[in-house]
Amino acid sequence: MALPLQGIRVLDIASMLAGPYGATMLGDMGADVIKIEPPYGDESRAIGPKVENDSGFYVGINRNKRGLVLDLTQPEGKALYFRLVRTADIIVDNLRPQAKAKLGVTYEETCKYNDKIICISVSAFGQDGPYGGRPGIDPLAQALTGFMSVTGERDGKPLKAGPAIADATCANLVAFAAMVGLWTREQQGIGQQIELCLMDGLIHVQPSQVGQFFLSQYIQPRVGNASPFYAPYGTFRCKDGRDIQIASFNNKFFHNICRAIEREDLMADPRFETGELRLQHEAALNAALQAEFAKRDVDDMMQRLSAADVMAAPVNTLHETFADPQVRHNNMAVEVDHARIGPLKVSGIPAKLKKTPGAVRLAPPTLGQHTWEILQEMGVSGDEVEQLKHKGVIK
């Protein structure tokens, strides 16, 4: 079977996370994604641990792409870019409006070369409006949208999520928008510009909080790993020093917990008879549960909880995550052959299409790895390539 997006070409001129990772998701499903970088490379190459100019940050984001270096500030570089635009279906960028105008790669200019193109522009706050064009990254979106205000311990200050949740959410929306754009073009014969921003994405992923606010002006408090509505619900430390997160939103699951830890007496305790009462007496209930969790190691306790049909999971490090049997079963770590590093694991594909599955085919490209290959496909001669290299247009 052909990959679902085979025959679709995506130009990724974005940097960092949201835009590039959205393009990666299209590559996972078979699109030919060409990552176009300036001669100094994607900004993410400089972040965190790295091997030469391949950082873990960059490698984690950019599988299933071919790498091309083009200096779009030079006329020859921009001319090559627009030759590629003629062959493309989708462009993903996160350039600010003023940068696109300065480079001459605005949507209006792009349409002169391909009026059916789908241009997906990612920003922190929006392309226009009061904050249009302002610089921004993930934690600013978490702060602005209320996401940070409900994250953290009860009596602590607001905290951002550990992973870049705004960027990852926006990446999913990039892939979603690309599919809608392609379907619209298929049905109506039109390309279009699509705008996404980190701020809107984080409002989008808070439907319960937003619904509570609009319905009754309720603002959820910070509760750490607990719930404002259910108990028991939280993290409990085991004998070996590792933690387990449990959740219980009705009597059935509460009773299952009691049976698993051999404390059926808690089921008959009048303080814990209903969800409302359990929440009122949460401190006493948590103390009773913690005493039982502290008697056993994580593996022993997880076996008991699983056998009793309790909603529970160990709090894993990434080492433990990728050793987990279900993670392995789901193929969420895939080995590729990296041009510089050799065998390298990257994350797998979360969407499992049963008849036309995606595939991790390409390692994240080194800087300019496929420049010569792509220019050959474009019909650029060897002499032209040498001239472009000499001028620093390509690398």
KARA-V921949 format. One line per field, one symbol per residue. phi: phi as a letter, one per 20 degrees, with the letter a starting at -180 (. if undefined). burial: + if it has 16 or more other ideal C-beta (glycine too) atoms within 10 Angstrom, else -. A space follows every 50 residues. Layout:
phi=???
burial=???
This chain:
phi=.ffgdgnedcdddecmcgfgfffgfffgeofeedeedfgenggffedmfb dlddefgfffddflcddcecefedgfffffgfffgfeedccdccffgfff fffmcfgfffffdafdfdddddbfcpfbngdgnffacgffffffengffd dpfgdeegcefffffffffffffgffffffffffffedmceaecdcbgff fffgedfffffffffbmfdfffcmeecfdcbfardceegenedcecbbdb fgfffffgffelcffffefffdfcffffffdffffffffgffffecfgff fffffffemefbbfeeefgfgeefffffgeleccecdefdengbecfedf edffdcffbedcfgfffmgdgfgffggenfffffffffffemfcb
burial=--+++--++++++++++++++++++++++++++++++++-++-++----- ---++-++++++++++++++++-+-+++-+++-++--+++++++++---+ --+-+++--++--+--+++++++++++----+---+-+++++++++++++ ++------++---++++++++++++-++--++--+-----++++++++++ +++-++--+----------+-++--++--+++++-+-+---+++-+++-- --+++++++++----+--+--+--+--++-++--++-++--++--+-+-- ++-++--+-+-+-+---------------------+-+-----+-+-++- ------++-+-++++++++++--++----+----+--+----+++
